[in-house]
Amino acid sequence: MESKTCCRCKETKPLTAFNLKPQAACKACINIYQAEYRGRNQERRNAAARVRYKKLKDTLLVYRVQYREKHRERLNARQRDYAKTEERRAAERKIRAQYREELTDAYVRRALVKNAGISPESVPPELIAVKRLQLKIQRAVKNGEHP
């Protein structure tokens, strides 16, 4: 089996450890170098990506819509499968607990419209603020605190 010496790590390795096109460094050394380069130049790479995105935004949006239409069944099936996973359920439980703890507008609005027969969009912000205060008072009473 043929071998070659890497110019960076100075190890003799089989040709399979090198890329197909002639290079003096092995794949492992190239990967290390590229990771370091990306780390050193992250800001510049991000700026270039933003410029590239602005330039191609319309094209990318059209492509995404076309891709979604073309692969709708496969993407929907993948989403259904993910929705059934315990990882997804755990993430949703964590988010709902955070909303409940912080009394977000969405949580309070949901508490207001539950069994009320009204749409969430029709709830005025003032009513949300009053309901949030009521929930805080109920929590304080339940915990034996003074509001």
Backbone as a printed PyTorch tensor [residue, N CA C, xyz], in Angstrom:
tensor([[[  0.8420,  -1.1720,   0.0000],
         [  0.0000,   0.0000,   0.0000],
         [  0.8900,   1.2400,   0.0000]],

        [[  0.5040,   2.2030,  -0.8250],
         [  1.3020,   3.4160,  -0.9440],
         [  1.0290,   4.3350,   0.2330]],

        [[  2.0240,   5.1320,   0.5830],
         [  1.8780,   6.0660,   1.6950],
         [  2.5150,   7.3990,   1.3320]],

        [[  2.2570,   8.3670,   2.1780],
         [  2.7310,   9.7170,   1.9270],
         [  2.9500,  10.3870,   3.2790]],

        [[  3.8630,  11.3360,   3.3560],
         [  4.1380,  12.0490,   4.5900],
         [  3.4470,  13.4020,   4.5720]],

        [[  2.7300,  13.6820,   5.6500],
         [  2.0050,  14.9510,   5.7750],
         [  3.0020,  16.0580,   6.0970]],

        [[  2.8470,  17.2020,   5.4420],
         [  3.7750,  18.3120,   5.6590],
         [  3.5160,  19.0300,   6.9810]],

        [[  2.3510,  18.8360,   7.5810],
         [  2.0270,  19.5270,   8.8380],
         [  2.3820,  18.6760,  10.0530]],

        [[  1.8360,  17.4780,  10.1160],
         [  2.0620,  16.6350,  11.2950],
         [  3.2990,  15.7340,  11.1460]],

        [[  3.8550,  15.6930,   9.9610],
         [  5.0780,  14.9290,   9.6520],
         [  4.9100,  13.4270,   9.8450]],

        [[  3.6650,  12.9430,   9.8290],
         [  3.4140,  11.5120,   9.9570],
         [  3.2650,  10.8980,   8.5720]],

        [[  3.7250,   9.6570,   8.4460],
         [  3.5420,   8.9190,   7.2060],
         [  2.2240,   8.1700,   7.3040]],

        [[  1.3430,   8.4420,   6.3520],
         [ -0.0060,   7.8780,   6.3770],
         [ -0.3260,   7.2710,   5.0200]],

        [[ -1.3140,   6.3610,   4.9650],
         [ -1.7110,   5.8020,   3.6720],
         [ -2.3600,   6.8850,   2.8180]],

        [[ -2.3920,   6.6810,   1.5160],
         [ -2.9430,   7.6700,   0.5960],
         [ -4.4220,   7.9510,   0.8720]],

        [[ -5.1220,   7.0190,   1.4870],
         [ -6.5390,   7.2410,   1.7990],
         [ -6.7240,   8.3370,   2.8570]],

        [[ -5.6760,   8.6790,   3.5850],
         [ -5.7500,   9.7370,   4.5880],
         [ -5.6030,  11.1230,   3.9620]],

        [[ -5.3900,  11.1710,   2.6520],
         [ -5.2300,  12.4270,   1.9220],
         [ -6.3880,  12.5870,   0.9520]],

        [[ -6.6800,  13.8240,   0.5870],
         [ -7.7190,  14.0710,  -0.4070],
         [ -7.2730,  13.5610,  -1.7660]],

        [[ -8.2510,  13.3840,  -2.6680],
         [ -7.9330,  12.8560,  -3.9920],
         [ -7.0270,  13.7860,  -4.7770]],

        [[ -7.3090,  15.0880,  -4.7100],
         [ -6.4310,  15.9990,  -5.4280],
         [ -5.1290,  16.1190,  -4.6510]],

        [[ -4.0470,  16.2640,  -5.3210],
         [ -2.7500,  16.2740,  -4.6320],
         [ -2.6340,  17.4310,  -3.6300]],

        [[ -2.4640,  17.0550,  -2.3710],
         [ -2.2350,  18.0410,  -1.3200],
         [ -1.1350,  17.5220,  -0.4170]],

        [[ -0.4060,  18.4420,   0.1840],
         [  0.7020,  18.0460,   1.0260],
         [  0.2450,  17.6840,   2.4410]],

        [[ -0.9130,  18.1820,   2.8620],
         [ -1.3970,  17.9200,   4.2140],
         [ -2.4820,  16.8490,   4.1920]],

        [[ -2.5570,  16.0740,   5.2710],
         [ -3.5620,  15.0150,   5.3630],
         [ -4.9320,  15.6120,   5.6900]],

        [[ -5.9790,  14.8080,   5.5640],
         [ -7.3470,  15.2710,   5.8150],
         [ -7.5110,  15.7820,   7.2430]],

        [[ -6.9330,  15.0800,   8.2150],
         [ -7.0640,  15.4800,   9.6180],
         [ -6.4490,  16.8600,   9.8510]],

        [[ -5.2740,  17.1020,   9.3020],
         [ -4.6100,  18.4010,   9.4730],
         [ -5.3850,  19.5060,   8.7550]],

        [[ -5.9260,  19.2000,   7.5910],
         [ -6.7240,  20.1890,   6.8560],
         [ -7.9770,  20.5400,   7.6520]],

        [[ -8.6210,  19.5340,   8.2520],
         [ -9.8160,  19.7950,   9.0570],
         [ -9.4980,  20.6840,  10.2500]],

        [[ -8.3790,  20.4400,  10.9020],
         [ -7.9660,  21.2550,  12.0410],
         [ -7.7130,  22.6910,  11.5970]],

        [[ -6.9950,  22.8400,  10.4940],
         [ -6.6910,  24.1770,   9.9770],
         [ -7.9700,  24.9280,   9.6160]],

        [[ -8.8990,  24.2450,   8.9400],
         [-10.1400,  24.9020,   8.5310],
         [-10.9750,  25.3200,   9.7340]],

        [[-11.0200,  24.5060,  10.7770],
         [-11.7650,  24.8560,  11.9850],
         [-11.1460,  26.0930,  12.6440]],

        [[ -9.8300,  26.1460,  12.7050],
         [ -9.1500,  27.3060,  13.2790],
         [ -9.4170,  28.5470,  12.4390]],

        [[ -9.3660,  28.4090,  11.1130],
         [ -9.6050,  29.5270,  10.2080],
         [-11.0200,  30.0670,  10.3960]],

        [[-11.9980,  29.1610,  10.4540],
         [-13.3870,  29.5930,  10.6460],
         [-13.5320,  30.3390,  11.9710]],

        [[-12.8710,  29.8560,  13.0090],
         [-12.9320,  30.5160,  14.3080],
         [-12.3130,  31.9090,  14.2790]],

        [[-11.1870,  32.0460,  13.6100],
         [-10.5060,  33.3450,  13.5280],
         [-11.2670,  34.3520,  12.6830]],

        [[-12.0040,  33.8780,  11.6840],
         [-12.6390,  34.7650,  10.7110],
         [-14.1640,  34.7300,  10.7740]],

        [[-14.7240,  34.4150,  11.9440],
         [-16.1760,  34.2600,  12.0660],
         [-16.9300,  35.5390,  11.7160]],

        [[-16.4710,  36.6720,  12.2210],
         [-17.1600,  37.9400,  11.9480],
         [-17.1560,  38.2560,  10.4490]],

        [[-16.0360,  38.0860,   9.8180],
         [-15.9390,  38.3670,   8.3890],
         [-16.8280,  37.4300,   7.5920]],

        [[-16.8670,  36.1510,   7.9800],
         [-17.6960,  35.1760,   7.2870],
         [-19.1770,  35.4940,   7.4740]],

        [[-19.5600,  35.9230,   8.6990],
         [-20.9510,  36.2990,   8.9560],
         [-21.3600,  37.5110,   8.1230]],

        [[-20.4630,  38.5060,   8.0420],
         [-20.7580,  39.7060,   7.2540],
         [-20.9300,  39.3480,   5.7790]],

        [[-20.0620,  38.4920,   5.2690],
         [-20.1650,  38.0750,   3.8650],
         [-21.4570,  37.2940,   3.6270]],

        [[-21.8490,  36.4800,   4.5940],
         [-23.0930,  35.7050,   4.4550],
         [-24.2990,  36.6340,   4.4550]],

        [[-24.2760,  37.6870,   5.2900],
         [-25.3870,  38.6420,   5.2970],
         [-25.5030,  39.3550,   3.9590]],

        [[-24.3660,  39.7760,   3.4060],
         [-24.3730,  40.4430,   2.1030],
         [-24.9010,  39.5000,   1.0340]],

        [[-24.4340,  38.2630,   1.0630],
         [-24.8600,  37.2620,   0.0860],
         [-26.3650,  36.9990,   0.2050]],

        [[-26.8680,  36.9350,   1.4330],
         [-28.2930,  36.6830,   1.6440],
         [-29.1320,  37.8350,   1.1110]],

        [[-28.7150,  39.0810,   1.4020],
         [-29.4650,  40.2410,   0.9020],
         [-29.5200,  40.2410,  -0.6230]],

        [[-28.4230,  39.8620,  -1.2180],
         [-28.3250,  39.8490,  -2.6720],
         [-29.2270,  38.7640,  -3.2800]],

        [[-29.3110,  37.6180,  -2.6300],
         [-30.0380,  36.4760,  -3.1750],
         [-31.3730,  36.2090,  -2.4840]],

        [[-31.8380,  37.1300,  -1.6530],
         [-33.0100,  36.8910,  -0.8240],
         [-34.2330,  36.4620,  -1.6390]],

        [[-34.5530,  37.1990,  -2.6760],
         [-35.7430,  36.8710,  -3.4790],
         [-35.6130,  35.5000,  -4.1280]],

        [[-34.4350,  35.2070,  -4.6540],
         [-34.2000,  33.9040,  -5.2850],
         [-34.3490,  32.7810,  -4.2760]],

        [[-33.7950,  32.9780,  -3.0840],
         [-33.8740,  31.9530,  -2.0480],
         [-35.3140,  31.7170,  -1.5910]],

        [[-36.0860,  32.7920,  -1.4710],
         [-37.4780,  32.6390,  -1.0560],
         [-38.2790,  31.8450,  -2.0810]],

        [[-38.0670,  32.1490,  -3.3590],
         [-38.7600,  31.4140,  -4.4240],
         [-38.3300,  29.9540,  -4.3960]],

        [[-37.0390,  29.7120,  -4.2290],
         [-36.5380,  28.3340,  -4.1780],
         [-37.1620,  27.5690,  -3.0230]],

        [[-37.2390,  28.2030,  -1.8440],
         [-37.8100,  27.5200,  -0.6760],
         [-39.2700,  27.1480,  -0.8960]],

        [[-40.0340,  28.0510,  -1.5010],
         [-41.4510,  27.7620,  -1.7740],
         [-41.5590,  26.5980,  -2.7510]],

        [[-40.7620,  26.6350,  -3.8140],
         [-40.7960,  25.5520,  -4.8070],
         [-40.3710,  24.2260,  -4.1840]],

        [[-39.3360,  24.2480,  -3.3690],
         [-38.8520,  23.0300,  -2.7220],
         [-39.9300,  22.4560,  -1.8110]],

        [[-40.5840,  23.3240,  -1.0490],
         [-41.6280,  22.8820,  -0.1280],
         [-42.7890,  22.2450,  -0.9020]],

        [[-43.1700,  22.8530,  -2.0180],
         [-44.2570,  22.2890,  -2.8320],
         [-43.8620,  20.9400,  -3.4230]],

        [[-42.6390,  20.8520,  -3.8940],
         [-42.1750,  19.6250,  -4.5520],
         [-42.0370,  18.4630,  -3.5650]],

        [[-41.6100,  18.7450,  -2.3360],
         [-41.3270,  17.7000,  -1.3490],
         [-42.2980,  17.7320,  -0.1680]],

        [[-43.4890,  18.2450,  -0.3760],
         [-44.4590,  18.4450,   0.6950],
         [-44.7250,  17.1760,   1.5070]],

        [[-44.9870,  16.0730,   0.8420],
         [-45.3240,  14.8380,   1.5560],
         [-44.1890,  14.3570,   2.4530]],

        [[-42.9860,  14.3590,   1.9130],
         [-41.8360,  13.8910,   2.6920],
         [-41.5660,  14.8090,   3.8810]],

        [[-41.6500,  16.1240,   3.6710],
         [-41.4010,  17.0690,   4.7550],
         [-42.4800,  16.9670,   5.8310]],

        [[-43.7350,  16.7960,   5.4190],
         [-44.8140,  16.6530,   6.3920],
         [-44.6610,  15.3690,   7.1980]],

        [[-44.2690,  14.2920,   6.5330],
         [-44.0760,  13.0140,   7.2330],
         [-42.9470,  13.1390,   8.2530]],

        [[-41.8670,  13.8090,   7.8800],
         [-40.7530,  13.9970,   8.7990],
         [-41.1810,  14.8410,  10.0010]],

        [[-41.9890,  15.8680,   9.7530],
         [-42.4730,  16.7080,  10.8380],
         [-43.3960,  15.9250,  11.7680]],

        [[-44.2670,  15.0830,  11.2080],
         [-45.1490,  14.2570,  12.0360],
         [-44.3390,  13.3010,  12.8970]],

        [[-43.3110,  12.6930,  12.3080],
         [-42.4640,  11.7690,  13.0670],
         [-41.7530,  12.4900,  14.2080]],

        [[-41.2470,  13.6910,  13.9430],
         [-40.5470,  14.4480,  14.9760],
         [-41.5110,  14.8520,  16.0920]],

        [[-42.7350,  15.2060,  15.7180],
         [-43.7170,  15.6390,  16.7110],
         [-44.0420,  14.5220,  17.6940]],

        [[-43.8410,  13.2790,  17.2910],
         [-44.1420,  12.1380,  18.1490],
         [-42.9840,  11.7870,  19.0970]],

        [[-41.8270,  12.3550,  18.9050],
         [-40.6660,  11.9760,  19.6990],
         [-40.7460,  12.5580,  21.1080]],

        [[-40.1440,  11.8620,  22.0360],
         [-40.1140,  12.3230,  23.4210],
         [-39.2980,  13.6090,  23.5440]],

        [[-38.2830,  13.7560,  22.7110],
         [-37.4530,  14.9660,  22.7290],
         [-38.3120,  16.1950,  22.4550]],

        [[-39.1920,  16.0900,  21.4550],
         [-40.0720,  17.2050,  21.0920],
         [-41.0540,  17.4870,  22.2270]],

        [[-41.6350,  16.4390,  22.7980],
         [-42.5950,  16.6330,  23.8910],
         [-41.9270,  17.2890,  25.0930]],

        [[-40.7130,  16.8660,  25.3960],
         [-39.9870,  17.4490,  26.5340],
         [-39.6970,  18.9320,  26.2800]],

        [[-39.3160,  19.2590,  25.0510],
         [-39.0370,  20.6560,  24.7090],
         [-40.3030,  21.5000,  24.8400]],

        [[-41.4250,  20.9770,  24.3940],
         [-42.6860,  21.7130,  24.5040],
         [-43.0960,  21.9000,  25.9650]],

        [[-42.9160,  20.8580,  26.7810],
         [-43.2390,  20.9830,  28.2060],
         [-42.3870,  22.0680,  28.8620]],

        [[-41.1230,  22.1010,  28.4990],
         [-40.2090,  23.0910,  29.0680],
         [-40.6340,  24.5090,  28.6680]],

        [[-41.0030,  24.6860,  27.4080],
         [-41.4350,  26.0050,  26.9290],
         [-42.7270,  26.4310,  27.6120]],

        [[-43.6890,  25.4960,  27.7070],
         [-44.9620,  25.8270,  28.3650],
         [-44.7410,  26.1900,  29.8350]],

        [[-43.8510,  25.4830,  30.5080],
         [-43.5510,  25.7910,  31.9060],
         [-42.9410,  27.1810,  32.0360]],

        [[-42.0750,  27.5260,  31.0990],
         [-41.4510,  28.8450,  31.1130],
         [-42.5030,  29.9280,  30.8880]],

        [[-43.4120,  29.7190,  29.9200],
         [-44.4900,  30.6800,  29.6720],
         [-45.3760,  30.8370,  30.9090]],

        [[-45.6880,  29.7100,  31.5450],
         [-46.5370,  29.7230,  32.7340],
         [-45.8380,  30.4820,  33.8640]],

        [[-44.5540,  30.2340,  34.0420],
         [-43.7840,  30.8810,  35.1000],
         [-43.6870,  32.3960,  34.8740]],

        [[-43.4450,  32.7900,  33.6290],
         [-43.2440,  34.2040,  33.3120],
         [-44.5520,  34.9440,  33.0590]],

        [[-45.6720,  34.2100,  32.9890],
         [-46.9830,  34.7920,  32.6820],
         [-46.9230,  35.6350,  31.4110]],

        [[-46.4560,  35.0130,  30.3300],
         [-46.3610,  35.7120,  29.0470],
         [-47.7490,  36.0700,  28.5420]],

        [[-47.8070,  37.0090,  27.6050],
         [-49.0900,  37.4120,  27.0240],
         [-49.8190,  36.2150,  26.4260]],

        [[-49.0840,  35.3550,  25.7420],
         [-49.7130,  34.1910,  25.1040],
         [-50.3390,  33.2760,  26.1430]],

        [[-49.6480,  33.0490,  27.2590],
         [-50.1840,  32.1850,  28.3140],
         [-51.4320,  32.8040,  28.9420]],

        [[-51.3590,  34.0980,  29.2760],
         [-52.4810,  34.7710,  29.9160],
         [-53.6760,  34.8260,  28.9650]],

        [[-53.4200,  35.1160,  27.6920],
         [-54.4960,  35.1570,  26.6880],
         [-55.1720,  33.7930,  26.6010]],

        [[-54.3740,  32.7230,  26.6080],
         [-54.9310,  31.3730,  26.5400],
         [-55.7870,  31.0830,  27.7670]],

        [[-55.3480,  31.5530,  28.9310],
         [-56.1230,  31.3500,  30.1560],
         [-57.4480,  32.1120,  30.0860]],

        [[-57.4490,  33.2640,  29.4400],
         [-58.6700,  34.0540,  29.3150],
         [-59.6870,  33.4130,  28.3700]],

        [[-59.2360,  32.9390,  27.2340],
         [-60.1710,  32.4470,  26.2210],
         [-60.5730,  30.9980,  26.4410]],

        [[-59.9000,  30.3140,  27.3610],
         [-60.2110,  28.9160,  27.6270],
         [-61.6650,  28.8020,  28.0860]],

        [[-62.4480,  28.0380,  27.3850],
         [-63.8690,  27.8030,  27.6770],
         [-64.7130,  29.0760,  27.6260]],

        [[-64.2140,  30.1530,  27.0260],
         [-64.9730,  31.4040,  26.9650],
         [-65.6710,  31.5760,  25.6230]],

        [[-65.2130,  30.8470,  24.6180],
         [-65.8470,  30.9420,  23.3030],
         [-65.4910,  32.1980,  22.5390]],

        [[-64.3850,  32.8400,  22.8970],
         [-63.9460,  34.0200,  22.1480],
         [-62.6060,  33.7270,  21.4950]],

        [[-62.2600,  34.5180,  20.4860],
         [-61.0000,  34.2900,  19.7810],
         [-59.8650,  35.0040,  20.5120]],

        [[-58.6730,  34.4380,  20.5000],
         [-57.5310,  35.0730,  21.1780],
         [-57.2100,  36.4600,  20.6280]],

        [[-57.4840,  36.6890,  19.3510],
         [-57.1700,  37.9820,  18.7440],
         [-58.0650,  39.1020,  19.2850]],

        [[-59.2470,  38.7530,  19.7990],
         [-60.1920,  39.7710,  20.2540],
         [-59.9410,  40.2250,  21.6920]],

        [[-58.9620,  39.6610,  22.3660],
         [-58.6900,  40.0160,  23.7630],
         [-57.8580,  41.3000,  23.8000]],

        [[-58.3660,  42.3570,  24.4560],
         [-57.6110,  43.6150,  24.5220],
         [-56.4370,  43.5090,  25.5030]],

        [[-55.3760,  44.2810,  25.2750],
         [-54.1900,  44.2410,  26.1390],
         [-54.4970,  44.5820,  27.5960]],

        [[-55.4770,  45.4570,  27.8210],
         [-55.8330,  45.8320,  29.1920],
         [-56.3500,  44.6220,  29.9630]],

        [[-57.1670,  43.7990,  29.2920],
         [-57.7250,  42.6110,  29.9310],
         [-56.6170,  41.6010,  30.2550]],

        [[-55.6310,  41.5140,  29.3780],
         [-54.4890,  40.6270,  29.6220],
         [-53.7430,  41.0880,  30.8760]],

        [[-53.5510,  42.4050,  31.0120],
         [-52.8370,  42.9360,  32.1760],
         [-53.5980,  42.6380,  33.4680]],

        [[-54.9260,  42.7830,  33.4400],
         [-55.7340,  42.5150,  34.6250],
         [-55.6840,  41.0280,  34.9740]],

        [[-55.8010,  40.1650,  33.9750],
         [-55.7620,  38.7160,  34.2120],
         [-54.4000,  38.3020,  34.7730]],

        [[-53.3240,  38.9170,  34.2590],
         [-51.9800,  38.6140,  34.7580],
         [-51.8800,  38.9590,  36.2450]],

        [[-52.4310,  40.1130,  36.6190],
         [-52.4280,  40.5270,  38.0230],
         [-53.2370,  39.5380,  38.8650]],

        [[-54.3880,  39.1080,  38.3580],
         [-55.2020,  38.1290,  39.0780],
         [-54.4250,  36.8310,  39.2940]],

        [[-53.7270,  36.3520,  38.2530],
         [-52.9550,  35.1130,  38.3820],
         [-51.8250,  35.2610,  39.3980]],

        [[-51.1890,  36.4390,  39.4310],
         [-50.1230,  36.6810,  40.4100],
         [-50.6830,  36.6450,  41.8260]],

        [[-51.8600,  37.2540,  42.0190],
         [-52.4890,  37.2560,  43.3440],
         [-52.8610,  35.8360,  43.7540]],

        [[-53.4430,  35.0730,  42.8280],
         [-53.8080,  33.6840,  43.1280],
         [-52.5830,  32.8670,  43.5170]],

        [[-51.4780,  33.0730,  42.8290],
         [-50.2380,  32.3450,  43.1460],
         [-49.7230,  32.7360,  44.5260]],

        [[-49.7950,  34.0280,  44.8240],
         [-49.3040,  34.5030,  46.1200],
         [-50.1440,  33.9250,  47.2440]],

        [[-51.4580,  33.8880,  47.0760],
         [-52.3460,  33.3230,  48.1010],
         [-52.0740,  31.8300,  48.2710]],

        [[-51.9020,  31.1500,  47.1760],
         [-51.6510,  29.7070,  47.2080],
         [-50.3440,  29.3970,  47.9420]],

        [[-49.3290,  30.2460,  47.7490],
         [-48.0240,  30.0380,  48.3790],
         [-47.9470,  30.6230,  49.7800]],

        [[-49.0420,  31.2330,  50.2410],
         [-49.0520,  31.8120,  51.5820],
         [-48.3240,  33.1300,  51.6770]],

        [[-48.1410,  33.7950,  50.5790],
         [-47.4570,  35.0920,  50.5620],
         [-48.4930,  36.1970,  50.5530]],

        [[-48.0500,  37.4020,  50.8280],
         [-48.9420,  38.5710,  50.7300],
         [-48.6870,  39.2370,  49.3930]],

        [[-49.7360,  39.5390,  48.6360],
         [-49.5590,  40.1570,  47.3180],
         [-49.0500,  41.5830,  47.3830]]])
